[in-house]
Structures are given as structure tokens and as C-alpha cells.
Amino acid sequence: MTIAPPPSGPVPWEREIALAMLRDMLRIRRLEERAAELYGEQKIRGFLHLYIGEEAVAVGALHALAPEDNIVATYREHGHALVRGMPMRTIMAEMYGKREGCSRGRGGSMHLFDAKLRLYGGNAIVGGGLPLAVGLALADKMQGARRVTACFFGEGAMAEGAFHESMNLAALWQVPVLFCCENNLYAMGTALARSESQTDLCVKAASYGVPTLKVDGQDIVAVHEGAKRAQQHVREGKGPFFVEFQTYRYRAHSMFDPDLYRDKQEIEQWKTRGPLHTFSARLKAEGKLTEAQFLALDAEVAKEVEDAVAFAEAGSWEPVEDLARDLYSS
Amino acid sequence: MKTTYREAMREALREALKADPRVFLMGEDVGLYGGSYAVSKGLLEEFGPERIRDTPLSELAFVGAGIGAALGGMRPIVEVMTVNFSLLALDQIVNTAALYHHMSGGQFSVPLVIRMATGAGRQIAAQHSHSLENWYAHVPGLKVLAPATVEDARGMLSAALADPDPVVIFEHAQLYNMEGELPQPWSTDITSACVRRKGSAVSLITYGGSLPKTLKAAELLAGEGIDAEVIDLRVLRPLDDATIIASVRKCRRAVLVDEGWRSGSLAAEVMARIVEQAFYDLDAPLARVCSEEVPMPYARHMEEAALPQPEKIVAAAKGLFA
């Protein structure tokens, strides 16, 4: 496979906006690097799916959305929760399984929910969030709300029936869903070409009469500008839109994955397209960022991470007597 | 007032749609076609295609969309044509609807009602005759109802819609034409089991489409001098242990009647609870009449042989007095 050259070119944003994007990408990166360490220390258990390498997608896309929009995400959703506004402390506490976590420690890494942020999970069945997103958008359409439901899923979900049924329903009913496919080329260990007869994912989506856009997911500028266009279409009531963000995860699928199905050289090549260093290099080239400023930003983020860890460490365990709590609402 | 089970269900839908603009019905052929069992016939003309919403044959997606719409502030009623097809939506029902409240730490509720026809008895063979109520009743987070009378067909829906959590309603296809008296006012209870016939010698415990057969068996037993009590479970999750145990303590003998396959059946669960809670009150081993453990055959005599029948229930009950 040919891998495109690293993202380059001018950054068409005010410095503040550009730095906010960089900062959010860095926050995801440092949070997850620390989470991986904590996993090694057995502070975090269960499944832990890292987003490292894909940060530009969540950051660029979520910055294009409005606070009243709905977000449906997958089990690789730390970044989405963080950018959406969930405090790092709350995410870390949830990963620890502590009561101070967003889901009281009931969900863990894969099930980050926040009703106030309209973050509908944290859905850990591949493709499971897609019908949900169609329903949320249907409710908005029936109630006359001009809201976008952004649904994130991996390319692996496109082999599920849920994808096809949901695309069809969304297009048939013209409901306001922004389908955000995070194509990181591997469904766990299965490469795209080993799972899809049609590897051009936009072609598949377009067969439902849904407009599509293919975006370099390692380029935050392309992601954000593409997402702005796509959400505009959806918000104007023109029906669903499908965006394929072409990206790559630098870490293994989960902490249990020995990563034997990928060529090491391929990983290294994709790392030359890293969303963080290519973007900071562009900002530096334009004089919008100095190395000292980057280091200061990084130090500030590191403090936020350590504060989150301290918060999670100091958190409390839900009493076992509460086991049956929150099974039913009434 | 006399009415049919189908008409009672339709009136319940009509009332719900009139009472709350958030309520809408969606499913395969619920609108233009009039509903595969004609339950929703006429509702499209009255409420329009937005609220009587025909769906493609995409059980997984439209049940999931029901969950999403419920989260988004609506009160959807999703009709899955039959329990057989609900297996295509099992992922959304079990992995999403049932778990959402718990795994979000209580942040989200899913006020969704899923209706589906269930059961055998019309010679529609192996793929259209399942009784899988026990699959759903197995899952914490769901509530499962089995209206078996005209009154429950009329009354349970409004209570299910008022419930903040996902409720699955099983309508036995053999009951739709059943005529009965609708009391005024009708019950809207969705928490308890019900004594359908008072008796003192043996408890016959059943639900759904097996209720008429069990009542018939009780009449036959009365002719032989055995005074049977008939318990209609009505609510399959959570089970109303108190009503079951009170009846068993009184009668000291019990037969479970369940159209599901025997192994892992709801009958098995109820028997286990009786053993746990009333073992020393029993004068005889428990008995059960379930469907034979074969796929449902097409030929009438074979289908009849596979299903619980009044004669089988009578034989099982009499066996407890041997």
C-alpha cells in the first residue's frame, strides 16, 4: 500500500484556534500514554483501546460540532469524551473503576457516558451505535430540533448488517446523522482488504444515496474543514452525510494484542504522518508556535494528567450493597 | 363490554397515540398494510405516516432506532412482527436497551416499548412458531409482559409506556381473535401475577397463549373432582414470587404450563423458585407441561402433539395425586 506524504501546507486558522486543536490532541495523547502505563501497573484493568495516532479525527470533527449536538461513539472513545468536555479526572476515575467516574465505575474505559454533554457512549458492540444514532436523529427530526447526531465507528463496523440497515434507514427517512467512519485500516487484526470486497468505503456509503467525503484523518486541517462542511449539510436538514477519515492507530488494538498482523515498516511509515508532530511543525513553520511554547503546553497537559491520576487514586469504591442500583430507573 | 384481544390492543394503541404526542408506532407493515396481525389497522389514516411509521425489513436497525428515539425524548412503540424475527434485533435489545441505564451509571433511561407476536398453533412451521419469552425474561434491565386476556391487552400498554425502562410485550398470535369481556375500569397493573381461577387442590401456573388451554384443563379437572387454581404470571420479568408461592402453599401441588421448550424454560425457573421458597409445603413433586423439544412441525396432528394441550395438563395434574 502506498502511504501518502505527511500532511503539510498552510493552516487557515487563527492562532488561538490552531493551538486549541493542538492542545486537545496533546491531551488525548498524554492521557492515553499514561493510561497505558497505569494498565501495566494494573491500576486500569479490563479492555483498554488506545486512540493514539487517530487524535486528529476526534479533535477536528468534534470542534466542528455544537454543544447541543449528540455524540455516539465506540469503545475507543477516550478522546471523544475528553474533547467533548468530560473532565480528564472523570475519565481517569472511570478507568480506575471508581465511583467518581462518569458511569460510577460501572462502565470502565469502553463505556464513557455523559447525559449533560449528550455523549451517548461508549458502545462496545461493533456497529451497535449506528441504529441508536439514527433513532436519536429521528427523535430530533420529529421534534423539530435542528441538531446533528454525530456517530463515530470504525471501518470494521461497515461489514456489519447494522451499518447497512442504519445507512438505509437514515437515507430513507432523511434524518440528521453525520456518519464518521474512522478508517484505521484494521478491524482488530483484519486488514481492510481482507474484510471488504469494496475497499473504497465512500462507494459503499454512496450506494445508499448518501453524500460522502474522504478525508486525510492525519491532517487536522483537512479533518476539521471536512467535518465543518459535512455537519453544515446535515444541520441544514439535507439528510445524512458520510465522512471517511483515513487514519491509523499506532498502538495495538487493545492491551492484549501482540500486533502480529501489521508490518512494522508500515507502522513506522504511518508514524511519519503523525497528527501531532506534523501539525506542530506546520505551526512552527508559520511562526504560530515556538518549541518553548510547545514544551510549555506539554507541561501544562502533563499536569492535567497527573491531577487526573491523583483524583482517580483518591477516589472511592462503590459499596457492594449498591450492586443492583441503576438496573431499572424506577 | 365485549371485545377481541386484537381490538383491545388497537384501542390501547389509539389511546396512547392520542394521549401523548411523543408516542409513535413503528415496524414492518404497521401502516399501509394495516399490521401483519391487523392490530394497527386504521391507525395510519388517523395518525399519519410520521407516527404510524412503516419500516424496511431491518429489525436490528429499527429496534435500535427505537432505542435512540427513546433516548432522544420520544416514546416509541416498536412492533417486531414476531418473536422469530426479533432474533435479528436481539443485539440491540440485549446489548443496548437492557444495559444502557446500568452501564451509564444511571444517567440514561430507555423508555421503549417493544411489542411482538409469539407462539405456535397455526401450522406455520418451525421458523414462525417460536416461544422465546424466556430468552428475554432472562435479561436484567428488561421488563417482560405477556397479556393473556382482553383486559391485559387493553391495559398493559399504557403502563408499559409510562415505565421509564424498556418493556417487551408478547402477544400470542392465537389470542388475537379471542373475544372477552372488558371490565370498566380495566387494570393497568404490570407488576403482579393474577389468580384467574380460584381452587384448592393444585396450582396450574402459566402465561400467555397457554392460559386458555390451562383454564380448559381446570374445567376438565373440576369434572373429575379436582379443584384447580390457575395462576397467570402476566409479568415474566420480574416474576411475582409472592402470588406464585401463596398459591402453591395453599394447594400444595403445582403444574407449570409453558409453550417454551422444556430445557431452560420459564417453567424451570418458576419450579426452582417454588423449590427454594416452598419445598416443605409440597405434597407431591412439581410437574410441567412444555412444548416437546423438537422444531415445530407443519402437519396439524404433529404440531398439536408438540404443544401443551388441555389433556396433557389434566394428565400431569392427575399424576400428582397418584
Interface residues (C-beta under 8 A of the other chain):
Chain A: N70 G101 C102 S103 R104 G105 R106 G107 H111 F113 D114 A115 Y120 G121 G122 N123 I125 G128 L130 P131 L132 A133 V134 G135 L136 A137 L138 A139 D140 M142 Q143 G161 A162 E165 S166 N168 L169 L172 R325 D326 L327 Y328 S329 S330
Chain B: F24 E50 T55 P56 S58 L60 A61 F62 V63 G64 A65 G66 I67 G68 A69 A70 L71 G72 G73 M74 P76 D91 Q92 N95 T96 Y100 H101 H102 M103 S104 G105 G106 Q107 F108 S109 P140 G141 K143 D163 P164 D165
